[in-house]
């Protein structure tokens, strides 16, 4: 599967934050896609840990530029954790994201300085 420049930038950011290789990150997302497809086949919503619930509804096929394309409706209900962080950011409070980043930086520096 060919990925876009935006997707490649996202993978690079994930690599920088996590320390995982580009291939490990691509594999993780490929596995998530497979699980979402399995859920769709079983007519279930997809629960994405710490992200939320993804619902996929198949609406039919469309012909666009002489090519058949699937028409889907996706809805996403964010996890309470995401809602909490967004609320903290909007309220200009120290938030969970800052705490996570501080912890990652501290752990990285401790490893690096050992």
Residue pairs with C-beta under 8 A, 6 or more apart in sequence:
1 30
3 11
3 26
11 22
11 25
11 26
12 22
14 20
14 25
15 21
15 22
15 25
17 104
18 25
19 108
20 28
32 48
35 46
36 46
36 54
36 56
39 45
39 46
40 46
40 56
40 58
45 53
45 54
45 55
46 53
46 54
46 55
46 56
47 53
48 54
48 79
49 79
50 79
50 81
50 82
51 78
51 79
51 82
52 76
52 77
52 78
52 79
52 82
53 76
53 77
54 74
54 75
54 76
55 74
55 75
55 76
55 77
56 72
56 73
56 74
57 72
57 73
57 74
57 75
58 70
58 71
58 72
59 71
59 72
59 73
60 70
60 71
61 68
61 69
61 70
61 71
62 68
62 69
62 70
62 71
63 69
81 96
84 95
84 96
85 95
85 96
85 97
88 94
88 95
88 96
89 95
89 97
